[in-house]
C-alpha cells in the first residue's frame, strides 16, 4: 500500500479544482490548552476575529415573503435578517434604540411592515427607519423618528445561506468565501431543502469542531462503522488549503486502505452497490474498483431514477466526500446525496461551552417525498428546529450516530486540555490543516489579517 501523500493537482476533470489550492503547510505555532479555556483568549477572539468574519444567520427559504425575518444570536449580540419589499435581505442589530430592549425574542417570524418594541411600542420599519413612537412631542431633543435608524450590518447571500458580518468594512462575501462557491458550484444549494436542523449545547470550546473536521485521523478510533466504505487513509486523501484560511479534504467512497480488508466487499459497501444494480460478487477481492463502477452507474441510472441533479456532478462528486472547512467555524461536506453543514459558536460567557449546529440539505428527487438521513428517512420538507443539551439528547442522537461519537470526545478532550500534563498538541502530518486553522486565528489576533 502506498504511504506517500497525494499531490494536490492543478487540474482535474473528475472533480472541481481551483488554481489557488496548496498542499497544507503550517508555520508550527504551538497549540496549547489555554486556547480552549482561557476567557482572556476568548475575548481576543471576539475583538479581533469574530467581529470581522462573516456569520451564517440562516437560510433564505425562511424568508419567503416581505417582512419575514430570522434572528441569530451570537455571544451577547442578536441580529435580525429581514426580507425587504424589493426582495433583498437586510440585517440589523436586534435592539431598540430607545432603552436597549431586544425587539424580537423568537428565532423567526414575519411582520406586515414594522418591528414593534414590546416595551414601549416604538415601531421600526423593516428598512430600519423609526416610523412611530409614543408621545413624540415629549422629547426635548426632538422627535426620535427624525433622528434614529436601526443600526445595519453587512448582509449577503450565497447558496441559499444568509450571511452577515459585524464589520462595516467586511470583504464582499464572495471574496471572503473564495474558493468555496467555486468548489461547490455544481450543486444548486440555493434550492435545496434543509431536512435536518439540530442545535446542541456542548461542554466544549467552539474550536473542537474545526479541529475535528480538519482531519480524518480520528475515524478508525471514533467511527469504526465507516471502514467498509470511507477511505480515511492519508495516502488516498486529497488535502488542500487556500489563502483565505479555508481548507478542503476529499475522501474516496471505497473500503478504507488502512486495512487488509480493503479488498473485501463488506455488507455496507455491498448494500450501496446493489442499490445501483451492481453485483457485489463481481468485486470480491478488488472491492475498491467498485468506486469507478458506482460512478458510472450513477451517471447512467441517476437521471432515469429522478436524480436529475446528478447530471451536473463531476465523476468523483458522484461518490466521494468533499469536506470544506470554511474559516473559522463552518464545515460544508458535499456528498452525492446532499450537503452536511456543521457549525460551532462560542458561549457568550464561558469558553468551556459552545453550541453545535448540524444541518442537512438535499436536492429534490423526482417521485420521492422522503429522503435518507443519518436519522433515517425524513420528509422532503423544511425541518423544524430541534434543540437540546448534548447530555440530554438521547432522543435526538441515536446509538452509533457519528455526531454523538464526535461530541462525546469533544467533552472529554475539553477536560483533558486543562491538565497540567498537557503542554501542546503533537500532530501528524495529515493533521496539518489543524495547525493552519490555529495559525489563521493567530494571524487575526496578532494583526496580520
KAWOQUI-V185775 format. One record per pair of residues at least 4 apart in sequence whose C-alpha atoms are under 7 Angstrom apart, sorted by the first residue. I is the first residue (numbers start at 1). J is the second residue. D is the distance in Angstrom with one decimal. If there is no record, write none. Layout:
BEGIN
i & j & d
I & J & D
I & J & D
END
This chain:
BEGIN
i & j & d
2 & 235 & 6.2
3 & 235 & 5.3
4 & 235 & 5.5
5 & 234 & 6.3
5 & 235 & 4.8
6 & 235 & 6.1
6 & 236 & 6.4
6 & 237 & 6.6
6 & 238 & 6.0
8 & 22 & 6.7
8 & 23 & 5.9
8 & 238 & 6.6
8 & 239 & 7.0
8 & 240 & 6.8
10 & 19 & 6.1
11 & 17 & 6.1
12 & 16 & 7.0
12 & 17 & 6.5
14 & 314 & 5.5
14 & 315 & 5.0
14 & 316 & 5.4
15 & 314 & 5.3
15 & 315 & 6.5
15 & 316 & 5.5
15 & 317 & 6.3
16 & 183 & 5.4
17 & 183 & 6.4
20 & 242 & 6.1
21 & 240 & 5.7
21 & 241 & 5.8
21 & 242 & 5.6
22 & 240 & 5.4
22 & 241 & 5.3
22 & 242 & 6.4
23 & 239 & 6.3
23 & 240 & 5.0
23 & 241 & 6.3
24 & 239 & 6.7
24 & 240 & 5.7
24 & 241 & 5.5
24 & 432 & 6.0
24 & 433 & 6.0
25 & 432 & 6.5
26 & 432 & 6.5
26 & 435 & 6.0
26 & 436 & 5.2
28 & 435 & 6.7
29 & 439 & 6.4
30 & 424 & 6.2
31 & 424 & 5.3
31 & 425 & 5.5
32 & 423 & 6.1
32 & 424 & 4.4
32 & 425 & 6.6
33 & 417 & 4.8
33 & 418 & 6.3
33 & 424 & 6.6
34 & 38 & 5.2
35 & 41 & 6.1
36 & 205 & 5.5
36 & 351 & 6.6
36 & 352 & 6.9
37 & 351 & 5.3
37 & 352 & 5.5
38 & 42 & 6.3
38 & 351 & 6.8
39 & 43 & 6.2
39 & 351 & 6.2
40 & 44 & 6.4
41 & 45 & 6.3
42 & 46 & 6.4
42 & 351 & 6.4
43 & 47 & 6.2
44 & 48 & 5.8
44 & 445 & 6.5
45 & 49 & 5.1
45 & 50 & 6.1
45 & 445 & 6.6
46 & 50 & 4.8
46 & 51 & 6.1
47 & 51 & 6.0
48 & 52 & 6.9
48 & 444 & 5.9
48 & 445 & 5.3
49 & 53 & 6.4
49 & 444 & 5.6
49 & 445 & 6.6
51 & 166 & 5.1
51 & 167 & 5.9
52 & 165 & 6.6
52 & 166 & 6.2
52 & 167 & 5.0
52 & 170 & 6.5
53 & 165 & 6.0
54 & 163 & 6.2
54 & 164 & 5.6
54 & 165 & 4.6
55 & 163 & 5.3
55 & 164 & 5.4
55 & 165 & 6.0
56 & 161 & 6.6
56 & 162 & 5.9
56 & 163 & 4.5
56 & 164 & 6.7
57 & 72 & 5.4
57 & 162 & 5.5
57 & 163 & 5.5
57 & 164 & 6.7
58 & 70 & 6.9
58 & 161 & 5.9
58 & 162 & 5.3
59 & 160 & 5.6
59 & 161 & 4.6
59 & 162 & 5.6
60 & 160 & 5.2
60 & 161 & 5.9
60 & 162 & 6.1
63 & 68 & 5.0
63 & 69 & 6.1
63 & 83 & 6.0
64 & 68 & 6.7
65 & 83 & 6.7
66 & 83 & 5.0
66 & 84 & 5.4
66 & 85 & 5.5
67 & 82 & 6.0
67 & 83 & 5.3
67 & 84 & 6.4
67 & 110 & 5.2
67 & 111 & 4.9
67 & 112 & 5.8
67 & 113 & 6.3
67 & 126 & 6.5
68 & 82 & 5.7
68 & 83 & 5.6
68 & 109 & 5.7
68 & 110 & 4.0
68 & 111 & 6.3
69 & 80 & 6.5
69 & 81 & 5.4
69 & 82 & 4.2
69 & 83 & 6.4
69 & 108 & 5.5
69 & 109 & 5.5
69 & 110 & 5.7
70 & 80 & 5.8
70 & 81 & 5.4
70 & 82 & 6.6
70 & 107 & 5.7
70 & 108 & 4.2
70 & 109 & 6.6
71 & 78 & 6.9
71 & 79 & 5.6
71 & 80 & 4.6
71 & 81 & 6.4
71 & 107 & 4.8
71 & 108 & 5.9
72 & 78 & 5.8
72 & 79 & 5.3
72 & 80 & 6.7
72 & 107 & 7.0
73 & 77 & 5.8
73 & 78 & 4.3
73 & 79 & 6.3
74 & 78 & 6.2
75 & 346 & 6.5
75 & 347 & 5.8
75 & 348 & 3.8
76 & 348 & 5.6
78 & 93 & 6.0
78 & 94 & 5.2
79 & 91 & 6.6
79 & 92 & 5.7
79 & 93 & 4.6
79 & 94 & 5.0
80 & 91 & 5.5
80 & 92 & 5.3
80 & 93 & 6.1
80 & 94 & 5.5
81 & 89 & 6.4
81 & 90 & 5.5
81 & 91 & 4.3
81 & 92 & 6.5
82 & 89 & 5.5
82 & 90 & 5.6
82 & 91 & 6.4
82 & 126 & 6.9
83 & 87 & 6.2
83 & 88 & 5.9
83 & 89 & 4.6
83 & 90 & 6.7
84 & 88 & 5.3
84 & 89 & 5.8
84 & 126 & 6.8
84 & 127 & 6.8
89 & 155 & 7.0
90 & 155 & 5.7
91 & 152 & 5.8
91 & 153 & 5.4
91 & 154 & 6.7
91 & 155 & 5.7
91 & 164 & 6.8
92 & 150 & 6.4
92 & 151 & 5.6
92 & 152 & 4.3
92 & 153 & 5.6
93 & 151 & 5.9
93 & 152 & 6.5
94 & 102 & 5.6
94 & 103 & 5.7
94 & 104 & 6.7
95 & 100 & 5.6
95 & 101 & 5.7
95 & 102 & 4.4
95 & 103 & 5.4
96 & 100 & 5.1
96 & 101 & 5.4
96 & 102 & 6.1
96 & 103 & 5.9
96 & 117 & 6.5
103 & 115 & 6.8
103 & 116 & 6.6
103 & 117 & 4.8
103 & 118 & 6.8
111 & 115 & 6.8
113 & 125 & 5.9
113 & 126 & 5.9
114 & 123 & 5.7
114 & 124 & 5.2
114 & 125 & 4.5
114 & 126 & 5.7
115 & 123 & 5.7
115 & 124 & 5.1
115 & 125 & 6.4
115 & 126 & 6.7
116 & 121 & 5.5
116 & 122 & 5.6
116 & 123 & 4.5
116 & 124 & 6.2
117 & 121 & 4.9
117 & 122 & 5.3
117 & 123 & 6.5
121 & 133 & 6.8
121 & 134 & 6.9
122 & 132 & 5.9
122 & 133 & 4.7
122 & 134 & 6.8
123 & 130 & 6.1
123 & 131 & 5.8
123 & 132 & 5.1
123 & 133 & 6.5
124 & 128 & 6.0
124 & 129 & 5.7
124 & 130 & 4.5
124 & 131 & 5.9
125 & 129 & 5.1
125 & 130 & 6.1
125 & 131 & 6.3
128 & 149 & 5.5
128 & 150 & 4.8
129 & 149 & 4.9
129 & 150 & 6.6
130 & 145 & 4.9
130 & 148 & 6.3
130 & 149 & 5.8
131 & 145 & 5.8
132 & 145 & 6.5
136 & 143 & 5.3
137 & 143 & 6.6
139 & 143 & 6.0
144 & 148 & 5.7
153 & 164 & 6.6
153 & 165 & 6.2
153 & 166 & 6.1
153 & 168 & 6.3
154 & 164 & 5.5
154 & 165 & 5.5
154 & 168 & 6.2
155 & 163 & 5.6
155 & 164 & 4.3
155 & 165 & 6.8
156 & 162 & 6.2
156 & 163 & 5.4
156 & 164 & 6.5
156 & 173 & 6.5
157 & 161 & 5.6
157 & 162 & 4.6
157 & 163 & 5.8
158 & 162 & 6.8
159 & 189 & 4.7
159 & 190 & 4.3
160 & 189 & 6.1
160 & 190 & 3.7
160 & 191 & 6.8
165 & 170 & 6.8
171 & 175 & 6.4
171 & 176 & 5.9
172 & 176 & 6.2
173 & 177 & 6.1
174 & 178 & 5.9
176 & 244 & 6.8
177 & 181 & 6.9
179 & 183 & 6.2
180 & 184 & 6.1
181 & 185 & 5.7
186 & 312 & 5.7
186 & 313 & 5.7
188 & 192 & 6.8
192 & 361 & 5.8
192 & 362 & 5.1
192 & 363 & 4.6
193 & 361 & 5.1
193 & 362 & 5.5
193 & 363 & 6.6
193 & 381 & 6.4
193 & 382 & 5.8
194 & 359 & 6.4
194 & 360 & 5.5
194 & 361 & 4.2
194 & 362 & 6.6
194 & 382 & 5.3
194 & 383 & 6.1
195 & 360 & 5.9
195 & 361 & 5.9
195 & 378 & 6.8
195 & 380 & 6.4
195 & 381 & 5.9
195 & 382 & 5.3
195 & 383 & 4.7
196 & 359 & 5.3
196 & 360 & 5.0
196 & 383 & 5.5
197 & 358 & 6.0
197 & 359 & 4.7
197 & 360 & 6.9
197 & 383 & 6.0
197 & 384 & 6.6
197 & 385 & 5.2
197 & 386 & 6.3
198 & 357 & 5.7
198 & 358 & 5.2
198 & 359 & 6.4
198 & 385 & 6.0
198 & 386 & 5.0
198 & 387 & 5.9
199 & 355 & 6.7
199 & 356 & 5.6
199 & 357 & 4.5
199 & 358 & 6.5
199 & 386 & 6.3
199 & 387 & 4.7
199 & 388 & 6.7
200 & 355 & 5.6
200 & 356 & 5.2
200 & 357 & 6.5
200 & 387 & 5.7
200 & 388 & 5.1
200 & 389 & 5.4
200 & 390 & 5.4
201 & 354 & 5.9
201 & 355 & 4.5
201 & 356 & 6.3
201 & 388 & 6.5
201 & 389 & 4.7
201 & 390 & 5.7
202 & 353 & 5.8
202 & 354 & 5.5
202 & 355 & 5.9
202 & 356 & 6.9
202 & 389 & 6.5
202 & 390 & 5.5
203 & 352 & 5.9
203 & 353 & 4.5
203 & 354 & 6.6
203 & 411 & 5.6
204 & 352 & 4.9
204 & 353 & 4.7
204 & 354 & 6.0
204 & 410 & 6.0
204 & 411 & 5.4
204 & 414 & 5.4
205 & 346 & 6.8
205 & 351 & 5.6
205 & 352 & 4.9
205 & 353 & 5.4
205 & 354 & 5.7
205 & 414 & 7.0
206 & 344 & 5.2
206 & 345 & 5.4
206 & 346 & 5.3
206 & 354 & 5.3
207 & 211 & 6.2
208 & 212 & 6.0
208 & 410 & 6.3
209 & 213 & 6.0
209 & 344 & 6.5
210 & 214 & 6.1
210 & 329 & 5.9
211 & 434 & 5.4
214 & 325 & 6.8
214 & 433 & 5.7
214 & 434 & 5.8
215 & 430 & 6.8
215 & 431 & 5.5
216 & 232 & 5.9
218 & 222 & 5.9
219 & 223 & 4.8
219 & 224 & 6.6
219 & 232 & 6.8
220 & 224 & 5.1
222 & 405 & 6.3
223 & 402 & 6.5
226 & 230 & 5.5
227 & 255 & 6.0
227 & 256 & 5.4
228 & 255 & 4.5
228 & 256 & 6.5
228 & 266 & 5.7
228 & 268 & 6.2
228 & 269 & 5.8
229 & 253 & 5.5
229 & 254 & 4.4
229 & 255 & 4.3
229 & 256 & 6.5
229 & 269 & 5.6
230 & 251 & 6.9
230 & 252 & 6.2
230 & 253 & 4.9
230 & 254 & 5.3
230 & 255 & 5.7
230 & 256 & 5.7
231 & 251 & 6.0
231 & 252 & 5.5
231 & 253 & 6.2
231 & 254 & 5.6
231 & 255 & 5.6
231 & 256 & 3.8
231 & 257 & 5.9
232 & 251 & 6.5
232 & 256 & 5.9
233 & 237 & 6.5
233 & 256 & 6.6
233 & 257 & 5.9
233 & 258 & 5.5
234 & 430 & 6.4
237 & 249 & 6.9
237 & 250 & 5.7
237 & 251 & 5.2
238 & 249 & 5.5
238 & 250 & 5.1
238 & 251 & 7.0
239 & 248 & 6.0
239 & 249 & 4.7
239 & 250 & 6.8
240 & 247 & 5.6
240 & 248 & 5.0
240 & 249 & 6.3
241 & 246 & 6.1
241 & 247 & 4.2
241 & 248 & 6.2
242 & 246 & 5.4
242 & 247 & 5.9
245 & 327 & 5.6
245 & 437 & 7.0
245 & 440 & 6.2
246 & 325 & 5.7
246 & 326 & 4.7
246 & 327 & 5.2
247 & 324 & 5.8
247 & 325 & 5.2
247 & 326 & 6.7
248 & 323 & 5.5
248 & 324 & 4.5
248 & 325 & 6.2
249 & 322 & 6.1
249 & 323 & 5.1
249 & 324 & 6.7
250 & 320 & 6.9
250 & 321 & 5.7
250 & 322 & 4.7
250 & 323 & 6.1
251 & 320 & 5.8
251 & 321 & 5.2
251 & 322 & 6.7
252 & 320 & 4.7
252 & 321 & 6.5
253 & 291 & 6.5
253 & 319 & 5.6
253 & 320 & 4.9
254 & 288 & 5.3
254 & 291 & 6.0
255 & 262 & 4.9
255 & 287 & 7.0
255 & 288 & 6.1
256 & 262 & 5.6
257 & 262 & 5.5
262 & 287 & 6.6
262 & 288 & 6.9
263 & 284 & 6.9
263 & 285 & 4.7
263 & 286 & 4.7
263 & 287 & 4.8
263 & 288 & 6.5
264 & 284 & 5.6
264 & 285 & 5.4
264 & 286 & 6.7
264 & 287 & 5.4
265 & 269 & 6.1
265 & 270 & 5.9
265 & 280 & 6.6
265 & 283 & 6.9
265 & 284 & 5.7
265 & 287 & 5.3
266 & 270 & 6.0
267 & 271 & 6.2
268 & 272 & 6.6
269 & 273 & 6.4
270 & 274 & 6.1
270 & 280 & 5.4
271 & 275 & 6.2
272 & 276 & 6.9
273 & 277 & 6.6
273 & 278 & 5.0
273 & 279 & 6.8
273 & 280 & 6.3
273 & 294 & 6.8
274 & 278 & 5.1
274 & 279 & 6.1
274 & 280 & 6.9
276 & 297 & 6.3
276 & 298 & 7.0
280 & 284 & 6.7
283 & 287 & 5.0
283 & 289 & 7.0
283 & 290 & 6.3
290 & 294 & 5.9
291 & 295 & 6.4
292 & 296 & 6.3
293 & 297 & 6.1
294 & 298 & 6.1
295 & 299 & 6.1
295 & 315 & 6.0
295 & 318 & 5.6
295 & 319 & 6.2
296 & 300 & 6.2
297 & 301 & 5.7
298 & 302 & 4.7
298 & 318 & 6.8
299 & 310 & 6.9
299 & 311 & 6.7
301 & 305 & 6.2
302 & 306 & 6.5
302 & 307 & 4.9
302 & 308 & 6.7
302 & 310 & 6.2
303 & 307 & 4.7
303 & 308 & 4.4
303 & 310 & 6.7
303 & 311 & 6.8
306 & 365 & 5.2
306 & 366 & 4.4
306 & 367 & 6.8
307 & 365 & 5.1
307 & 366 & 6.7
313 & 317 & 5.6
313 & 318 & 6.4
314 & 318 & 6.6
316 & 320 & 5.6
317 & 335 & 6.7
317 & 336 & 6.0
318 & 336 & 5.0
319 & 336 & 5.9
320 & 335 & 6.3
321 & 333 & 6.6
321 & 334 & 5.9
321 & 335 & 5.0
322 & 333 & 5.4
322 & 334 & 5.0
322 & 335 & 6.5
323 & 331 & 6.9
323 & 332 & 6.1
323 & 333 & 4.3
323 & 334 & 6.5
324 & 331 & 5.6
324 & 332 & 5.1
324 & 333 & 5.9
325 & 330 & 5.9
325 & 331 & 4.4
325 & 332 & 6.4
326 & 330 & 4.9
326 & 331 & 5.8
329 & 343 & 5.6
329 & 344 & 5.9
330 & 342 & 6.0
330 & 343 & 4.9
331 & 341 & 5.6
331 & 342 & 5.0
331 & 343 & 6.4
332 & 339 & 6.6
332 & 340 & 5.8
332 & 341 & 4.8
332 & 342 & 6.7
333 & 339 & 5.5
333 & 340 & 5.0
333 & 341 & 6.5
334 & 338 & 6.1
334 & 339 & 4.6
334 & 340 & 6.5
335 & 339 & 6.2
337 & 362 & 6.6
338 & 361 & 5.7
338 & 362 & 4.4
338 & 363 & 6.6
339 & 360 & 5.8
339 & 361 & 5.2
339 & 362 & 6.4
340 & 359 & 5.9
340 & 360 & 4.7
340 & 361 & 6.5
341 & 358 & 5.7
341 & 359 & 5.0
341 & 360 & 6.2
342 & 357 & 5.6
342 & 358 & 4.8
342 & 359 & 6.7
343 & 356 & 5.8
343 & 357 & 5.0
343 & 358 & 6.8
344 & 354 & 6.5
344 & 355 & 5.5
344 & 356 & 4.5
344 & 357 & 6.2
345 & 354 & 5.5
345 & 355 & 5.3
345 & 356 & 6.8
346 & 351 & 6.5
346 & 353 & 6.7
346 & 354 & 4.6
346 & 355 & 6.6
347 & 351 & 6.1
347 & 353 & 5.5
347 & 354 & 4.8
369 & 379 & 6.0
369 & 380 & 5.2
370 & 377 & 6.0
370 & 378 & 5.4
370 & 379 & 4.4
370 & 380 & 4.9
371 & 377 & 5.3
371 & 378 & 5.4
371 & 379 & 6.3
371 & 380 & 6.0
372 & 376 & 5.6
372 & 377 & 4.5
372 & 378 & 6.4
373 & 377 & 5.9
373 & 378 & 6.7
388 & 392 & 6.6
388 & 393 & 5.9
389 & 393 & 6.2
393 & 397 & 6.0
394 & 398 & 6.6
397 & 401 & 6.1
397 & 404 & 6.2
401 & 405 & 6.4
402 & 406 & 6.2
403 & 407 & 6.0
404 & 408 & 6.0
405 & 409 & 6.6
406 & 410 & 6.3
407 & 411 & 6.4
408 & 412 & 6.7
409 & 413 & 5.9
410 & 414 & 6.1
411 & 415 & 6.5
412 & 416 & 6.3
413 & 417 & 6.1
417 & 422 & 6.4
427 & 431 & 5.9
432 & 436 & 6.3
433 & 437 & 6.1
434 & 438 & 6.4
435 & 439 & 6.2
436 & 440 & 6.2
437 & 441 & 6.5
438 & 442 & 6.3
439 & 443 & 6.1
440 & 444 & 6.4
441 & 445 & 6.3
442 & 446 & 5.9
443 & 447 & 6.0
443 & 448 & 4.7
443 & 449 & 5.6
444 & 448 & 6.0
444 & 449 & 5.0
END
